[in-house]
Amino acid sequence: MKKNLAIIAIALVAILATPFILSVSADTSDISIKWYIPSDISISISYPTGLSDVQFKPASKTFVGQDAESQADGTQAFNVTNTGNVNIDLAGNFTADLPAGITFFNLSTVFATENAWFWVPANDTTPQTIKTALTIGSQQGYYAWSSGTNVANTSYPLTKSFRITSSAS
């Protein structure tokens, strides 16, 4: 009899405890995981002309609208590629005054001097925005022209640095 009562008591406890056992649930909570990646505004320059820089080879000391050497419609003087991880803006300027007699330097994204940026002795070191929002991995090509009047051959070749600066868009 005691044995039967014990079995009945165990069964009764199991039956009464079942709702508590079945009602146990997990509590969940989401947390934020954040990555703070620094902006990279890197660029690379390439020369589709096969040259290692932009060159002008006019036939005389006075010239107008001289194409950069080896550029042609579809072959820009140089390309700028966004190798960073954010969209960038590009600005361009000479790091020092144009050589004496050089009266004009022009960049364009199309094979024409219209719709373009230009530098003359009065603004040659002033940065001008030459591209806005160049997307990650994208490339922008530029054609170049130059003009000069009675340009003296003080060194051969006359060389000036043109700086392209990138900044986050």
N, C-alpha and C positions, 0 to 999 in steps of 0.2 A: 504494500500500500504506500509506504514511504517512497518507494521507487517510482510509483505512478504519479504521486504528488510532485516529486522532483521533476519528472518529465513534463508534467503539465505546467509547472512553474517556469521551466526553461522555455517552453513553447510560448507561454503567455508573455514573458519578458521579450522574446524575439519578435513577437507580433506587435507589442507596444513600442518597441524601439525602432522598428522598421521605418516609420515616417521620419525619424530624426536622422537615421543613416542615409536615407534616400534624399533628404533635403540638403545635404552638405554640397556646397558648390565652391568653385574657385573664384577668387576676387582678382580682377585684372586692372592694370593701369598702364597707359602708354607713356613713354618718355620720349623726349626729343633728342635726337642725335644730330649734331651740327658739325660741319666741316668749314673751317675758316681758311679758304684757299687764297693766297695773295694774288693780286692781279699781275699778269705778265703781259707787257705791251711790246714784246719783242717783234722785230721785223727782220726780213732778209732782203737783199737786193740781188737781182740777177740781170744779165745782159743778153737778151735774145739775139743781138747782133753778132754774138760770138766774140766780142771785144771784152776787155776787163774794166772798161770805164766808158764814159760818154766823150766822144771825140768830134771835133769839127776840123775839116781840112778844106778851107776855101781856096780858090784858085788865085786870089789876090789879097792885098792888104785891106781892101774895101769890099764888103760883101753884105748882102741883104737876104734875110730869110734862109740862111744856109742850114740845110738838113744836117742832123747828127749823122756821122759816118755809119753806113750800112743800115740805117733805118729805112723802112719802106712801109707802105700801107699794109698793116697786119704784122709788122715787125717793129715793135717799139724800141726806143733807145735803152730803156731800162724798165724793170718791173719791181714793185714792192709787194712783198707777201707778208701777211699778218701771221706770224708764227707763235703768237701769244695765246692767251686764253680768255680774252675779252675783245669786244669790238673796239676799234681804234680810229682816231682822227690822225691825219698826217699833215704836217706843215713843212714847208721848204724855204730855205734861204741860203745865200752865200755866207761863208764864215768871215770873209774879208771883201773889200771893194773889188769890183770887176777890174780886169786889166785895162790899162789906158787904151782908149779907142774902141773897146767893146761897148756897143751902145744898147744892146738888147739881148736878153736871154728869155726864151719862151718854152713853157711846158704845156702839153695838151694831152687829153686822153683819147682824142681822135686825130687822124692824120690830116690836120688842118690847124692853122694858127688861130682860128676863131675859137670861142668858148674856152679860153685858156688863161693861164697865169703867166705874168711876165715880170721880169726884173730889169731895171735900168739903173744907171749909176746912182740915181736919187733914192732908190729903195732896195738896192741889191742885198743888204744885210737884214732887211725886214722880213720876218717869217710871214708866209701866206699859207692859209689852209688850202691844201691841194686835194684832200679827200676827207669826207666825213663818214663815219660808221663803216669802216672796212671790216667785214665780218671775219671771225676766226677761220683761219686757213685760206682765206680769199686773197686774190692777187689783183693789183691795179697796175696797168701798163701806162707808160708815159712816152710821148714823142717829144723831141727837143729841136729847137731852132735857135740860131743866133745871128746877129748882125754886128758889123763893126765898120769903123771909118778910120782909114790911115793907121791901122793897128801896127805898132812897133814890135819888132821881133827882139824883145829884150832878153828873152830866155826861150829855149826850145824844148819841149812845147810850153806855151803859156799855160799854167795850171792853177786852178782855184778849186777849193772844196765847196761843194754844195751839200748842205746838211739837210737830212730828212729826219724830222722829229715825230715820234709817235706819242699819243696820249690817249687815255681811256675815253671812249665816247660818252 
